[in-house]
Amino acid sequence: MHWWLLLLAGLLEVGWAIGLKYTDGFTRPLPSLLTGSAIVGSMILLSLAARAIPIGTAYAVWTGIGVAGAATLGILLLGEAATPGRLFFLALLLVAVIGLKLTSGA
């Protein structure tokens, strides 16, 4: 169950990272409210997951999901570059997150 909480925390991190783009410096109320809610929810779920998952692993996986998700949505939604090198390192990041999960012992 803790890994599911961590996955959800990572997905919320993706949401708030992308949401920052739409807040216009926190001047737009609805995107700002949704982004702030995602930040709080992500932190709460991370703290709950860290009860059973070592914090180094939990934090690395959480940020890995956030980085990979934000970069992927940046490519798909915001027109950011999808160069072969960038895609290679995103894939490498995914391998690292899976490797941390498989070797965590939690």
Sequence and secondary structure as in RCSB ss.txt:
>XXXX:A:sequence
MHWWLLLLAGLLEVGWAIGLKYTDGFTRPLPSLLTGSAIVGSMILLSLAARAIPIGTAYAVWTGIGVAGAATLGI
LLLGEAATPGRLFFLALLLVAVIGLKLTSGA
>XXXX:A:secstr
 HHHHHHHHHHHHHHHHHHHHHHTTTTSHHHHHHHHHHHHHHHHHHHHHTTTS HHHHHHHHHHHHHHHHHHHHH
HHH     HHHHHHHHHHHHHHHHHHHHS  
